[in-house]
Amino acid sequence: MKPIKVLVVDDSILFRNLLVQSLSADPNIEVVAQVADAYAARDAIIQYKPDVMTLDVEMPKMSGIEFLRRLLPQYPLPVVMISSLNDKVFDALAAGAVDFINKPSNLDMAQLSVFLKQELVTKVKIASTAKVGKFKHAEVMNSERTLNPAYRDKIVAIGASTGGTEAIFEVVKQFKRDIPGVIIVQHMPPGFTKMYADRLNNQCEVAVKEATSGDRVLPGQVLIAPGDRQMRLVRVGDEFQVECRGTDKVSGHCPSVDVLFDSVARVAGKKAIGVILTGMGGDGARGLLKMREAGALTIGQDEASCVVYGMPKVAYDLGAVQHQCTLTAIAKKVYSLLDAK
């Protein structure tokens, strides 16, 4: 295998050197250049043709977000953002970045170096396999829908990872207030999940919030698993609720899609619809299979519209996916399956 060529862009020389050291320690990665601003980055891209770029959100002369908006239409390139706890990272993902890492603020240099070698190296390797380019946005369904009483005891469960923030938005923005309760796991660090939920809440017709234990699963509402807790569906009396507890990683993640889907299979069975979206690895695939075996209907995002066709592929290969759809068609497929139940 040829080493993954990486361009590092960060205005802090100290942090930039730390990024370079962390990446260069992996024999499968070659840092071809390191620069301090967007203008130097543009020249380095032309000269070195990197496979992946790491990019700071906040930079002098031109922000990382503005750079992405100008760059990617001309030079499609997988980008991993480096961000402090700031909702601007979602602007970067909307502009075409593949993923991000949270820049820890409470670690000493030794701990930070270990963190970067684990987190950053992994995400750069994933990004090197990603497809870059804006997919067509779906036409938002315009027809007004009245609340279907049959939807009240139904559940829609969604899982995603790399590329999932924009994929989830693409699906959820098409949901009307009649949609059954929706519960979602997106692999994301703590703190960012609340900002992501708030952002969706401001942009979508349905209500969106970061979940807390005891939240009821209600029609017209979307619950996003918190970034440091496992989320499960539970039945309390005649209603569904979520329980958010436990920090151990399952299938390599906390929150884990498998944990959510397993609970939905046990608690909701045939009352549920499961959706698995873009992401690296196999988290959620076995859980989706359990949902299908319990009578749930299942959907997987197709390869063409995935940023990383990992999780949906594993689920499809296991036989967990009944309906494979392009991203822009998933919301309509959810409604058609609900109407057919």
Buried (B, 14 or more C-beta within 10 A) or exposed (E): EEBBBBBBBBBBEEBBEBBBEBBEEBEEBBBBBBBBBBEBBBEBBEEBEBBBBBBBBBBEEBBBBBBBBBBBEEBEBBBBBBBBBBBBBBBBBBBBBBBBBBBBEEEEEEEBBEBBBEBBBBBBBBBBBBBBEEBEEBEEBEEEEEEBEEBEBBBBBBBBBBBBBBBBBBBBBBBBBBBBBBBBBBBBBBBBBBBBBBBBBEEBBBBBBBBEBEBEBBBBBBBBBBBBBBBBBBEEEEEBBBBBEBEEEBBEBBBBBBBBBBBBBBBBBEBBBBBBBBBBBBBBBBBBBBBBEBEBBBBBBBBEBBBBBBBBBBBBEBEBBBBBBBBBBBBBBBBEBBEEE
